Amino acid sequence: MSVDTDRDQGRDHDWIMAEAGRLAALGETAPRLARDPVNQPMINNWTEAIGDRNPIYADTEIARELYGGPVAPTAMAQVWTMYGLDPERPAHDPLHGTMRMLDEAGYTSVLGTNCDQTYARHLQPGEQVAVTTRLESVVGPKQTGVGEGYFVTTESRWWVALPDGRSEVVATMTFRVLKFRPRAAALAADLGEPVRPVVNRDTEFFWSGTAEGELRIQKCNACGVLRHPPGPVCPECHAMDRGYVVATGRGRVHSSVVHHAPKIPGKRLPLTLVLVELTEGVRMVGELLDPPETVEIGAPVVVDLVTVDDALTLPSWRLAEEGAR
Ligand code: ZN
């Protein structure tokens, strides 16, 4: 009998679908109880982290009037049943089981893609929540921008026991992840494809500037403040009217670091990265080309717009003569 090594010892599509079918057929897991009942300290921490000051989440008059006391944000449903730091998972957890199965088949990377939650009602301190989960589907293989992968969809339901012994669903969640095999081409090539910047409405002016030989700095048209990295709103006056100025391309090293790991596609390591304080006052990160053994803080630098290919011109930096203009 021979083993087909090209197919990960038989961990092929048919095996994946058979395993997925087996995991889906297990149905809904047994209810897993939350570690703690719904409680005010956890609500306080969560609303503070999120920045939600809705008074119904605290012991306020409006909370007492509407709900007889404070309630928990509905979006906290998942929080109550989170696993602790203990890596142990129940063997029948379908999401965990499916992840392990796809790992075995070589689809080792994961990307969350969709999360839809539905809330039936608010929870109140003292209520004890339990969660059940089932594997809804495994769909693939699909060719995606990050590589070939399978979309895994699970459905979770949060329950509270009623005094009469029945249970009530308080929230549901459909969660979809893409479990993918990182692009073989990028792994196989020595350096791989260079990393591309995200070009959007806020950054387009910057990248078309480098392509035209200009280093551009975003400027607020309302108050005149310069800012970098670019964004939609002025941090000073909150105006959205934005333009740019063309930088002189000169500045000084504010700080530097020599990057040894991890690998960066398209780059030979080690490489020296500098945070440059431009004469215009904003700071930019870039590679320092032909770096010396030691980079002096405050050393004058000048921009070098490096054409990587037709679609990408990257601002990099070179040491300049002191006093050069
Ligand atoms: Zn402004």
Residues whose N, C-alpha, C, O or C-beta is under 5 A from the ligand:
A	BS01	ZN	C220 A222 C223 G224 V225 C234 E236 C237 H238 A239
